[in-house]
Amino acid sequence: MKVNRRLIIIVVGIVAAGLATIGTVAATQWAPQADPPWVGDHSTCRTTPTTHVHNPKRLEMLNPCATFRGRVQSVRLVSAYDDLKVTIVPDDNLRSYLRKANNGLLVADIIATDQATITVPPVGSRITAWGAWMLDKATKTTQLLPTYRIVINQLKSGSSTLSGHSVEKSGPPIKRLLQLAVKTSNRVVVGGRIDAPIQARWLEGHRLKPASQIRLFVEMTTADGTGVRWKATMTDTRGSAVIHLVAIQAPAAYTLTIYAAESGQPVSATARIQVTKA
């Protein structure tokens, strides 16, 4: 049987064109729209959103000012860096802003230094979140990181929130303030070990008591405030913790800052470290 070679070439061309069209349509279905816009007063957007974000080089900032809405699917703490990750199922009109790797979900990441000023939303609630629109280079997912403002628009049916305070029969509760202290060697050679004992205490009236189970976020920064090392830990029953780091940075002056994320109070303590040549 004699086959028309020209006909074969035409058929192959049509099939290839069809496959290319299908591929283009599939890619278009997953191509994200422009980044979500900022809603509200633009002056409240942070001009340097990556401050205090651990290892910001792993991220690509797509939009420093973005707003997102949706329903909270889960809330979990990543203890390694004390990040609170709020997973959101976005409203239908916002799904197109996500990348294919997001699988229809968005993570609003609340870093340790913002947790004292944000009310953690309950699972099932509908929220509006403000922060920086980031692309995680490793996972190819978009995230709201850091998320530094959250408003709970609607609670899950059957849930409620309580406000106000209780008064005991013996009188109003004693106010308490958290105090942090950190000590470390003023000088360390490159490659040397940095040991930083931390003490957290509650000041109640005129008495000091150990502050146990307080989450701490540690950041080491250069003279211009750029972060170079990050770590998280928690105080023990005596209100104590010790951070161990290795001075792998170039010789220079650095600041070690300790933040208390869980206390509800924006408390911090600092220590100066001079990294020198051997």
C-alpha beads as a LAMMPS data file, in Angstrom:
LAMMPS data file: protein, C-alpha beads

278 atoms
277 bonds

1 atom types
1 bond types

-500.0 500.0 xlo xhi
-500.0 500.0 ylo yhi
-500.0 500.0 zlo zhi

Masses

1 110.0

Atoms # bond

1 1 1 0.000 0.000 0.000
2 1 1 1.466 3.313 -1.067
3 1 1 1.305 6.053 1.585
4 1 1 1.136 9.713 0.675
5 1 1 4.175 11.196 2.444
6 1 1 2.865 14.718 2.173
7 1 1 -0.362 13.682 3.894
8 1 1 1.616 12.154 6.777
9 1 1 3.594 15.357 7.262
10 1 1 0.372 17.415 7.329
11 1 1 -1.261 15.072 9.874
12 1 1 1.814 15.084 12.116
13 1 1 1.898 18.873 11.954
14 1 1 -1.754 19.140 12.945
15 1 1 -1.270 16.744 15.890
16 1 1 1.814 18.652 17.080
17 1 1 -0.040 21.937 16.829
18 1 1 -2.935 20.453 18.786
19 1 1 -0.654 19.205 21.551
20 1 1 1.032 22.592 21.718
21 1 1 -2.371 24.254 22.066
22 1 1 -3.369 21.870 24.855
23 1 1 -0.089 22.585 26.646
24 1 1 -0.643 26.313 26.274
25 1 1 -4.192 26.053 27.648
26 1 1 -2.994 23.957 30.605
27 1 1 -0.224 26.426 31.364
28 1 1 -2.673 29.320 31.104
29 1 1 -4.995 27.646 33.613
30 1 1 -2.177 27.645 36.183
31 1 1 -0.571 30.960 35.279
32 1 1 -1.139 33.300 38.245
33 1 1 -2.621 36.726 37.811
34 1 1 -0.783 39.838 38.899
35 1 1 0.026 39.886 42.609
36 1 1 -2.886 40.591 44.981
37 1 1 -3.227 44.315 45.724
38 1 1 -3.064 46.131 49.051
39 1 1 -6.411 46.988 50.612
40 1 1 -6.638 49.963 52.953
41 1 1 -4.211 52.648 54.077
42 1 1 -1.018 52.141 52.079
43 1 1 1.055 53.940 54.729
44 1 1 0.688 50.872 56.986
45 1 1 2.579 48.694 54.478
46 1 1 6.103 47.855 55.621
47 1 1 8.815 49.251 53.389
48 1 1 11.330 46.618 54.548
49 1 1 9.188 43.513 55.142
50 1 1 12.071 41.020 55.287
51 1 1 13.443 42.479 58.530
52 1 1 13.579 39.625 61.110
53 1 1 12.611 37.020 58.469
54 1 1 15.041 34.127 58.749
55 1 1 17.155 33.505 55.648
56 1 1 15.352 35.953 53.329
57 1 1 17.568 34.879 50.399
58 1 1 15.390 31.779 50.050
59 1 1 12.518 34.089 49.043
60 1 1 11.734 36.319 46.080
61 1 1 9.619 39.345 46.941
62 1 1 6.862 39.728 44.349
63 1 1 4.937 42.510 46.083
64 1 1 5.820 44.160 49.425
65 1 1 2.183 45.148 50.006
66 1 1 -0.539 42.503 49.580
67 1 1 -3.887 41.652 51.151
68 1 1 -5.537 38.223 51.171
69 1 1 -8.844 36.824 52.401
70 1 1 -10.014 33.327 53.116
71 1 1 -10.985 30.706 55.665
72 1 1 -8.474 29.267 58.139
73 1 1 -7.805 25.578 57.537
74 1 1 -5.057 25.058 60.126
75 1 1 -2.644 26.836 62.481
76 1 1 0.711 25.320 63.409
77 1 1 3.961 26.415 65.016
78 1 1 7.297 25.655 63.339
79 1 1 9.567 25.482 66.357
80 1 1 12.847 25.690 64.431
81 1 1 12.350 29.417 63.782
82 1 1 9.249 30.082 65.904
83 1 1 7.084 30.846 62.859
84 1 1 3.315 30.527 63.214
85 1 1 1.883 29.252 59.925
86 1 1 -1.799 29.951 59.242
87 1 1 -3.049 27.937 56.242
88 1 1 -5.857 29.699 54.370
89 1 1 -8.403 28.423 51.855
90 1 1 -8.752 31.578 49.745
91 1 1 -11.972 33.199 48.627
92 1 1 -12.962 32.135 45.106
93 1 1 -12.005 35.471 43.546
94 1 1 -8.458 35.191 44.939
95 1 1 -7.550 31.647 43.875
96 1 1 -6.085 32.827 40.584
97 1 1 -3.290 34.645 42.442
98 1 1 -1.814 31.336 43.650
99 1 1 0.832 29.240 41.882
100 1 1 0.196 25.656 40.825
101 1 1 2.463 24.418 43.633
102 1 1 0.165 26.021 46.225
103 1 1 -2.480 23.357 45.556
104 1 1 -5.219 25.894 46.210
105 1 1 -3.928 26.963 49.645
106 1 1 -2.005 29.950 50.991
107 1 1 0.227 30.067 54.074
108 1 1 0.167 33.312 56.038
109 1 1 3.414 33.203 58.033
110 1 1 3.538 35.157 61.306
111 1 1 7.168 35.501 62.389
112 1 1 8.184 35.516 66.051
113 1 1 8.634 39.288 66.343
114 1 1 5.014 39.915 65.248
115 1 1 3.250 37.287 67.322
116 1 1 2.878 39.539 70.364
117 1 1 0.679 41.964 68.415
118 1 1 -1.465 39.559 66.344
119 1 1 -4.504 37.628 67.551
120 1 1 -4.168 34.064 66.292
121 1 1 -7.335 33.241 64.312
122 1 1 -9.238 30.057 65.195
123 1 1 -9.581 27.262 62.655
124 1 1 -12.687 27.757 60.542
125 1 1 -12.761 31.531 60.879
126 1 1 -12.751 33.840 57.864
127 1 1 -9.935 36.377 57.960
128 1 1 -8.261 39.210 56.093
129 1 1 -4.457 39.199 56.263
130 1 1 -1.905 41.847 55.284
131 1 1 1.768 41.278 54.525
132 1 1 4.408 40.778 51.827
133 1 1 3.709 38.563 48.803
134 1 1 6.653 36.175 48.521
135 1 1 7.718 33.305 46.291
136 1 1 9.513 30.457 48.068
137 1 1 12.278 29.545 45.606
138 1 1 12.509 25.941 46.849
139 1 1 8.809 24.987 46.914
140 1 1 7.674 27.384 44.122
141 1 1 4.737 28.413 46.308
142 1 1 3.533 31.936 47.004
143 1 1 3.192 32.948 50.656
144 1 1 2.172 35.958 52.693
145 1 1 5.447 36.338 54.601
146 1 1 5.664 38.069 56.890
147 1 1 2.011 38.471 57.788
148 1 1 1.881 41.342 60.258
149 1 1 -1.821 42.146 60.507
150 1 1 -4.870 39.864 60.694
151 1 1 -8.529 40.798 61.118
152 1 1 -11.070 38.080 61.933
153 1 1 -14.066 38.871 59.724
154 1 1 -16.246 35.922 60.672
155 1 1 -15.986 33.149 63.237
156 1 1 -16.870 29.550 62.547
157 1 1 -20.494 28.786 63.309
158 1 1 -20.897 27.852 66.958
159 1 1 -17.691 29.525 68.149
160 1 1 -17.308 32.801 69.987
161 1 1 -14.689 35.098 71.430
162 1 1 -14.495 36.456 74.936
163 1 1 -13.188 39.829 76.001
164 1 1 -12.631 41.591 79.282
165 1 1 -10.984 40.260 82.443
166 1 1 -11.973 38.434 85.591
167 1 1 -11.712 39.778 89.125
168 1 1 -10.928 37.320 91.915
169 1 1 -12.608 37.581 95.301
170 1 1 -9.322 38.776 96.776
171 1 1 -9.165 41.654 94.285
172 1 1 -7.988 42.327 90.739
173 1 1 -5.161 40.161 89.353
174 1 1 -1.609 41.375 89.877
175 1 1 -0.105 42.871 86.753
176 1 1 3.098 41.241 85.617
177 1 1 5.828 42.274 83.231
178 1 1 8.251 40.007 81.443
179 1 1 11.967 40.689 81.814
180 1 1 14.656 39.188 79.594
181 1 1 18.413 39.126 80.119
182 1 1 21.159 37.626 77.972
183 1 1 24.908 37.319 78.515
184 1 1 27.673 36.235 76.181
185 1 1 31.364 36.744 75.538
186 1 1 32.135 40.152 74.069
187 1 1 34.704 38.659 71.679
188 1 1 34.923 35.400 69.759
189 1 1 37.262 34.283 66.978
190 1 1 35.956 33.180 63.584
191 1 1 34.849 29.576 63.904
192 1 1 34.555 29.887 67.674
193 1 1 31.504 28.955 69.710
194 1 1 29.029 31.532 70.999
195 1 1 27.236 30.524 74.203
196 1 1 24.411 32.833 75.222
197 1 1 22.636 32.059 78.551
198 1 1 19.176 33.652 78.685
199 1 1 17.028 34.352 81.732
200 1 1 13.312 35.175 81.566
201 1 1 11.467 36.359 84.667
202 1 1 8.044 37.723 85.531
203 1 1 7.954 40.876 87.630
204 1 1 4.809 40.682 89.769
205 1 1 4.564 43.689 92.031
206 1 1 8.016 43.757 93.613
207 1 1 8.722 40.056 93.206
208 1 1 10.576 38.272 90.406
209 1 1 9.488 34.775 89.389
210 1 1 10.916 32.432 86.718
211 1 1 9.065 32.658 83.394
212 1 1 8.891 29.066 82.194
213 1 1 7.865 27.781 78.762
214 1 1 8.431 31.133 77.063
215 1 1 9.244 30.780 73.362
216 1 1 12.337 32.729 72.364
217 1 1 13.521 33.781 68.921
218 1 1 17.204 34.696 68.534
219 1 1 18.555 36.838 65.707
220 1 1 22.151 37.830 65.018
221 1 1 22.480 41.005 62.947
222 1 1 25.206 43.144 61.394
223 1 1 25.777 46.812 62.193
224 1 1 23.215 47.850 59.547
225 1 1 20.556 45.492 60.930
226 1 1 20.892 42.704 58.345
227 1 1 20.163 39.284 59.842
228 1 1 22.840 36.607 59.456
229 1 1 21.823 33.877 61.952
230 1 1 18.508 32.760 63.435
231 1 1 17.480 30.235 66.069
232 1 1 14.556 29.460 68.378
233 1 1 14.340 27.901 71.825
234 1 1 12.173 27.810 74.951
235 1 1 12.833 28.519 78.621
236 1 1 12.789 25.667 81.134
237 1 1 10.953 25.568 84.477
238 1 1 13.565 27.916 85.957
239 1 1 13.025 30.461 83.191
240 1 1 16.441 29.658 81.703
241 1 1 17.667 28.792 78.212
242 1 1 21.022 28.666 76.438
243 1 1 21.636 29.401 72.773
244 1 1 24.697 27.873 71.087
245 1 1 25.957 29.338 67.810
246 1 1 29.166 29.107 65.804
247 1 1 30.760 32.358 64.605
248 1 1 30.931 31.595 60.896
249 1 1 30.562 35.244 59.890
250 1 1 33.327 37.562 58.703
251 1 1 35.158 39.528 61.423
252 1 1 32.925 42.461 62.451
253 1 1 30.648 43.739 65.202
254 1 1 27.319 41.934 65.588
255 1 1 24.234 42.216 67.791
256 1 1 22.501 39.215 69.316
257 1 1 18.821 40.002 69.989
258 1 1 16.439 37.789 71.951
259 1 1 12.700 38.178 71.353
260 1 1 9.927 36.705 73.509
261 1 1 7.170 35.704 71.100
262 1 1 4.612 34.001 73.307
263 1 1 4.300 36.390 76.224
264 1 1 1.950 38.840 74.537
265 1 1 4.504 41.542 75.264
266 1 1 7.022 42.864 72.692
267 1 1 10.024 42.246 74.950
268 1 1 13.622 41.839 73.794
269 1 1 17.178 41.768 75.147
270 1 1 20.465 42.349 73.326
271 1 1 24.152 41.533 73.596
272 1 1 27.079 42.840 71.525
273 1 1 29.558 40.412 69.986
274 1 1 32.823 41.214 68.221
275 1 1 33.927 38.452 65.847
276 1 1 37.683 38.650 65.314
277 1 1 40.334 36.904 63.264
278 1 1 42.054 33.939 64.861

Bonds

1 1 1 2
2 1 2 3
3 1 3 4
4 1 4 5
5 1 5 6
6 1 6 7
7 1 7 8
8 1 8 9
9 1 9 10
10 1 10 11
11 1 11 12
12 1 12 13
13 1 13 14
14 1 14 15
15 1 15 16
16 1 16 17
17 1 17 18
18 1 18 19
19 1 19 20
20 1 20 21
21 1 21 22
22 1 22 23
23 1 23 24
24 1 24 25
25 1 25 26
26 1 26 27
27 1 27 28
28 1 28 29
29 1 29 30
30 1 30 31
31 1 31 32
32 1 32 33
33 1 33 34
34 1 34 35
35 1 35 36
36 1 36 37
37 1 37 38
38 1 38 39
39 1 39 40
40 1 40 41
41 1 41 42
42 1 42 43
43 1 43 44
44 1 44 45
45 1 45 46
46 1 46 47
47 1 47 48
48 1 48 49
49 1 49 50
50 1 50 51
51 1 51 52
52 1 52 53
53 1 53 54
54 1 54 55
55 1 55 56
56 1 56 57
57 1 57 58
58 1 58 59
59 1 59 60
60 1 60 61
61 1 61 62
62 1 62 63
63 1 63 64
64 1 64 65
65 1 65 66
66 1 66 67
67 1 67 68
68 1 68 69
69 1 69 70
70 1 70 71
71 1 71 72
72 1 72 73
73 1 73 74
74 1 74 75
75 1 75 76
76 1 76 77
77 1 77 78
78 1 78 79
79 1 79 80
80 1 80 81
81 1 81 82
82 1 82 83
83 1 83 84
84 1 84 85
85 1 85 86
86 1 86 87
87 1 87 88
88 1 88 89
89 1 89 90
90 1 90 91
91 1 91 92
92 1 92 93
93 1 93 94
94 1 94 95
95 1 95 96
96 1 96 97
97 1 97 98
98 1 98 99
99 1 99 100
100 1 100 101
101 1 101 102
102 1 102 103
103 1 103 104
104 1 104 105
105 1 105 106
106 1 106 107
107 1 107 108
108 1 108 109
109 1 109 110
110 1 110 111
111 1 111 112
112 1 112 113
113 1 113 114
114 1 114 115
115 1 115 116
116 1 116 117
117 1 117 118
118 1 118 119
119 1 119 120
120 1 120 121
121 1 121 122
122 1 122 123
123 1 123 124
124 1 124 125
125 1 125 126
126 1 126 127
127 1 127 128
128 1 128 129
129 1 129 130
130 1 130 131
131 1 131 132
132 1 132 133
133 1 133 134
134 1 134 135
135 1 135 136
136 1 136 137
137 1 137 138
138 1 138 139
139 1 139 140
140 1 140 141
141 1 141 142
142 1 142 143
143 1 143 144
144 1 144 145
145 1 145 146
146 1 146 147
147 1 147 148
148 1 148 149
149 1 149 150
150 1 150 151
151 1 151 152
152 1 152 153
153 1 153 154
154 1 154 155
155 1 155 156
156 1 156 157
157 1 157 158
158 1 158 159
159 1 159 160
160 1 160 161
161 1 161 162
162 1 162 163
163 1 163 164
164 1 164 165
165 1 165 166
166 1 166 167
167 1 167 168
168 1 168 169
169 1 169 170
170 1 170 171
171 1 171 172
172 1 172 173
173 1 173 174
174 1 174 175
175 1 175 176
176 1 176 177
177 1 177 178
178 1 178 179
179 1 179 180
180 1 180 181
181 1 181 182
182 1 182 183
183 1 183 184
184 1 184 185
185 1 185 186
186 1 186 187
187 1 187 188
188 1 188 189
189 1 189 190
190 1 190 191
191 1 191 192
192 1 192 193
193 1 193 194
194 1 194 195
195 1 195 196
196 1 196 197
197 1 197 198
198 1 198 199
199 1 199 200
200 1 200 201
201 1 201 202
202 1 202 203
203 1 203 204
204 1 204 205
205 1 205 206
206 1 206 207
207 1 207 208
208 1 208 209
209 1 209 210
210 1 210 211
211 1 211 212
212 1 212 213
213 1 213 214
214 1 214 215
215 1 215 216
216 1 216 217
217 1 217 218
218 1 218 219
219 1 219 220
220 1 220 221
221 1 221 222
222 1 222 223
223 1 223 224
224 1 224 225
225 1 225 226
226 1 226 227
227 1 227 228
228 1 228 229
229 1 229 230
230 1 230 231
231 1 231 232
232 1 232 233
233 1 233 234
234 1 234 235
235 1 235 236
236 1 236 237
237 1 237 238
238 1 238 239
239 1 239 240
240 1 240 241
241 1 241 242
242 1 242 243
243 1 243 244
244 1 244 245
245 1 245 246
246 1 246 247
247 1 247 248
248 1 248 249
249 1 249 250
250 1 250 251
251 1 251 252
252 1 252 253
253 1 253 254
254 1 254 255
255 1 255 256
256 1 256 257
257 1 257 258
258 1 258 259
259 1 259 260
260 1 260 261
261 1 261 262
262 1 262 263
263 1 263 264
264 1 264 265
265 1 265 266
266 1 266 267
267 1 267 268
268 1 268 269
269 1 269 270
270 1 270 271
271 1 271 272
272 1 272 273
273 1 273 274
274 1 274 275
275 1 275 276
276 1 276 277
277 1 277 278
